[in-house]
C-alpha cells in the first residue's frame, strides 16, 4: 500500500510540474489562435466586434494587391533562402568534418551570426548595402569608380538583399545540425567506399545524404518556419520598400494590426500563415511518429 501511495504521489508531482506548460499551450497559444480565428470572421476594426461576416475578410485579403505581392515576395525569398542555406550549410559541415585545424574556432565563427537578432542583422546589412556608405562607396574609394551595387534601393532586386542577409545569419545553424549528423555516420562506410574506389562526391550524394534525411528534414522545417515568420529583417533593412517591393505577409499583418486599425484583416492573414505552416509540419510530424513506431516494432 505504501509503495502504491508513493508511486501515486510521484505521478501527481510529475503532472503538477507539467501543468504550467500545459496551461501555457492551452491559453497562450491555442487560446490566442481561436481568438484570432473568431476575430477574422467578424467586421472588427480598431476593437473586436461581434458582427460576423463569414469569410468576407479572407476574400478581401486575397483581393488585396499588397497581400498578393507579399505572397509572391515570400515565395521567391523562401525558395532562395532555403536552397542556399541548405547548400551552404551542408558545404560548411562537410568542410569542418574533414578534421580541419582550429575546428572549434571555425564552428564558433560560422555559428556566431545566428546568435544575433534579425533586427541587428538587418541594420548591419542595411548599412553595408547602402550605396552611399557601404560596399559600393568603399570600392569606389578604392578606385573602382564605376562599381555599382544598389540592390537595396532597386525594386526588382531588393528581395535578394534580404536573402543575402538572412542566409548569412542562418546558414551557420544548418551547418551545426548537419555536422552533428555527419559525425554520427560510421567511419567504416568511408573505409569501404575508399576500398571500392567510389568518388567522394558520389559517396555524399548516394550514401551520406540519404543517411542525413532526418537531419535534413528537421533543418527544412526550421527554415520553412523562419520563412513564414520573416518580419524583423525586412522591417530593419527596408521597411517593406522601396514602395512595397519587399512587402512580406508578416509585415502586412503587423501594419494592418497596429497601423491601419484593421484587426479582422490582420487576423485573417495570420490564420492563413498558420494554416500554411500546419500544412507542412503536420504531415512531417505524422511521418516521423509512424517511423518511430515502426522502429519500436522492429
C-alpha positions in Angstrom: 0.0 0.0 0.0 2.8 2.4 0.9 4.6 1.7 -2.4 1.4 2.4 -4.3 0.8 5.7 -2.5 4.5 6.7 -3.1 4.1 5.9 -6.8 0.8 7.9 -7.0 2.4 10.9 -5.3 5.3 10.8 -7.7 2.8 10.8 -10.6 1.0 13.7 -9.2 4.2 15.7 -8.8 5.1 14.9 -12.4 1.7 16.1 -13.6 1.9 19.2 -11.4 5.3 20.0 -13.0 3.8 19.8 -16.5 0.7 21.9 -15.6 2.3 25.3 -16.2 3.5 24.2 -19.7 0.0 22.8 -20.4 -1.7 26.0 -19.4 0.7 28.0 -21.5 -0.1 25.9 -24.5 -3.8 26.0 -24.0 -4.2 29.7 -23.0 -1.3 31.5 -24.6 -1.2 29.5 -27.9 -4.4 27.6 -28.6 -6.5 30.3 -26.9 -5.0 33.1 -29.0 -5.3 31.1 -32.2 -9.0 30.5 -31.5 -9.5 34.2 -30.7 -7.7 35.2 -33.9 -9.9 32.8 -35.9 -13.1 34.3 -34.3 -11.9 37.9 -35.0 -11.1 37.0 -38.6 -14.8 36.1 -39.1 -16.1 39.4 -37.9 -16.1 43.0 -39.1 -13.7 44.2 -36.4 -11.6 47.3 -36.9 -9.8 49.0 -34.0 -11.6 46.9 -31.4 -13.1 43.4 -31.6 -16.6 43.2 -32.8 -19.3 40.5 -32.6 -20.7 41.4 -36.1 -19.9 38.2 -38.0 -19.3 38.4 -41.8 -18.2 34.9 -42.5 -15.3 34.5 -44.9 -15.6 38.1 -46.2 -12.2 39.1 -44.6 -10.5 36.2 -46.3 -12.0 37.3 -49.7 -10.9 40.9 -49.0 -7.5 39.6 -48.1 -6.9 37.8 -51.4 -8.4 40.7 -53.4 -5.7 42.9 -51.9 -2.8 43.5 -54.3 -0.4 44.2 -51.5 -1.2 40.9 -49.9 -0.7 39.1 -53.2 2.6 40.9 -53.7 3.7 39.9 -50.2 3.0 36.2 -51.0 5.0 36.4 -54.3 7.9 38.0 -52.4 7.7 35.3 -49.7 7.7 32.5 -52.3 10.7 34.0 -54.0 12.5 34.6 -50.7 11.6 31.2 -49.4 12.9 29.2 -52.4 16.2 31.1 -52.5 16.7 31.2 -48.7 16.0 27.5 -48.1 18.0 26.3 -51.1 21.1 28.5 -50.4 21.0 27.8 -46.7 20.8 24.1 -47.2 23.6 24.0 -49.8 25.9 26.4 -48.0 25.3 24.8 -44.6 26.0 21.4 -46.0 29.2 22.5 -47.7 30.4 24.2 -44.4 29.5 21.0 -42.5 31.5 18.8 -45.0 34.4 21.2 -44.7 34.6 21.1 -40.9 34.0 17.4 -40.9 37.4 17.0 -42.6 39.1 17.5 -39.2 40.5 20.9 -40.2 42.7 22.9 -37.9 41.1 25.3 -35.5 37.8 23.4 -35.9 36.3 24.8 -32.7 37.1 28.4 -33.7 35.6 27.9 -37.2 32.4 26.4 -35.8 32.1 29.4 -33.5 32.7 31.8 -36.3 30.2 30.2 -38.7 27.5 29.8 -35.9 28.0 33.3 -34.4 25.7 35.2 -36.8 22.8 33.0 -35.6 23.3 34.4 -32.1 22.5 37.9 -33.4 18.9 39.1 -33.6 17.4 39.6 -37.1 17.0 43.2 -36.3 20.7 43.6 -35.6 21.5 41.6 -38.8 19.1 43.8 -40.8 20.6 47.0 -39.6 24.2 45.9 -40.2 23.4 44.7 -43.7 21.4 47.8 -44.4 24.5 49.9 -43.7 26.8 47.6 -45.8 24.4 47.6 -48.8 23.6 51.3 -48.6 25.0 52.8 -51.9 26.2 55.9 -50.0 28.3 54.4 -47.4 28.5 50.6 -47.9 30.2 48.2 -50.3 29.6 50.5 -53.3 31.1 53.6 -51.7 34.1 51.6 -50.3 35.0 50.1 -53.7 34.6 53.4 -55.4 37.1 55.0 -53.0 39.5 52.1 -53.8 39.5 53.2 -57.4 36.6 51.2 -58.9 34.6 54.4 -59.7 32.1 52.7 -62.0 31.2 49.9 -59.5 27.5 49.9 -58.7 25.7 47.8 -56.1 22.4 49.4 -55.3 20.1 46.4 -55.0 18.7 47.6 -51.7 17.1 50.6 -53.4 16.1 48.7 -56.6 12.5 47.4 -56.6 13.4 44.4 -58.7 16.4 43.3 -56.6 15.6 44.4 -53.1 14.4 40.9 -52.0 17.7 39.4 -53.0 19.4 41.7 -50.4 17.2 40.2 -47.7 18.1 36.7 -48.9 21.8 37.6 -48.6 21.4 39.0 -45.0 19.3 36.1 -43.7 21.4 33.4 -45.4 24.5 34.9 -43.7 22.7 34.6 -40.4 21.0 31.2 -40.7 23.5 29.0 -42.7 25.6 28.5 -39.5 22.7 26.8 -37.8 22.3 24.5 -40.8 26.0 23.7 -40.6 25.8 22.8 -37.0 22.8 20.5 -37.4 24.2 18.7 -40.4 27.7 18.5 -38.9 26.1 16.6 -36.0 24.5 14.2 -38.5 27.8 13.7 -40.3 29.6 12.9 -37.1 27.1 10.2 -36.5 28.0 8.3 -39.7 30.1 5.2 -39.2 33.7 5.6 -40.3 33.5 2.1 -41.7 31.3 3.4 -44.5 34.1 5.7 -45.7 36.7 3.0 -45.5 34.5 0.7 -47.6 33.9 3.4 -50.1 37.7 4.1 -50.4 38.4 0.4 -50.9 35.8 0.2 -53.7 37.2 3.3 -55.3 33.9 5.3 -55.1 34.4 9.0 -55.8 33.9 11.2 -52.7 31.2 13.2 -54.2 29.3 10.0 -55.1 29.5 8.8 -51.5 28.0 12.1 -50.3 25.2 12.1 -52.9 24.3 8.4 -52.8 25.1 7.3 -49.2 25.6 10.2 -46.9 22.7 12.5 -47.8 20.1 9.6 -47.6 21.5 8.8 -44.1 21.1 12.5 -43.2 17.5 12.5 -44.2 16.1 13.1 -40.6 18.5 16.0 -40.0 17.8 17.5 -43.4 14.0 17.2 -42.8 14.4 18.9 -39.4 16.5 21.7 -40.9 14.0 22.2 -43.7 11.1 22.6 -41.2 13.1 25.1 -39.2 14.0 27.1 -42.3 10.4 27.0 -43.6 9.1 28.3 -40.3 11.7 31.1 -40.4 10.5 32.0 -43.9 6.8 32.2 -42.8 7.9 34.4 -39.8 10.0 36.8 -41.9 9.5 40.2 -40.5 12.4 41.6 -38.4 14.9 41.6 -41.2 12.5 43.3 -43.6 11.4 45.9 -41.0 15.0 46.8 -40.1 16.5 46.7 -43.6 13.9 48.1 -46.0 10.6 48.8 -44.1 8.9 47.0 -46.9 10.3 49.4 -49.5 11.2 50.8 -51.8 7.5 51.3 -52.1 6.0 47.9 -51.3 8.7 46.0 -53.3 9.9 44.0 -50.2 6.5 43.6 -48.6 6.0 40.2 -46.8 2.9 38.7 -45.2 4.1 39.2 -41.6 4.7 42.9 -42.2 1.3 43.2 -43.9 -0.3 41.7 -40.8 1.6 44.0 -38.4 0.8 47.1 -40.5 -2.9 46.3 -40.5 -2.9 45.3 -36.9 -1.2 48.4 -35.5 -1.0 51.0 -38.3 -4.3 50.6 -40.1 -6.5 49.5 -37.2 -8.0 46.5 -39.1 -7.5 43.6 -36.7 -10.0 41.4 -38.6 -8.0 41.6 -41.8 -4.7 41.1 -39.9 -6.2 38.1 -38.1 -7.3 36.6 -41.4 -3.7 37.0 -42.7 -2.3 35.3 -39.5 -4.7 32.4 -39.8 -3.6 31.9 -43.5 0.1 31.8 -42.4 -0.7 29.4 -39.6 -2.5 27.0 -42.0 0.5 27.2 -44.3 2.8 26.1 -41.5 0.5 23.3 -40.4 0.1 22.0 -43.9 3.8 21.3 -43.9 4.6 20.5 -40.2 1.6 18.2 -39.6 2.5 15.6 -42.4 6.1 15.8 -41.3 5.2 15.1 -37.6 2.9 12.3 -38.7 5.5 10.6 -40.9 8.1 10.9 -38.1 5.7 9.4 -35.5 5.0 6.5 -37.8 8.7 6.0 -38.4 9.3 5.9 -34.7 6.5 3.4 -34.1 7.9 1.2 -36.9 11.4 1.4 -35.4 10.0 0.3 -32.0 8.1 -2.7 -33.5 11.3 -3.7 -35.4 
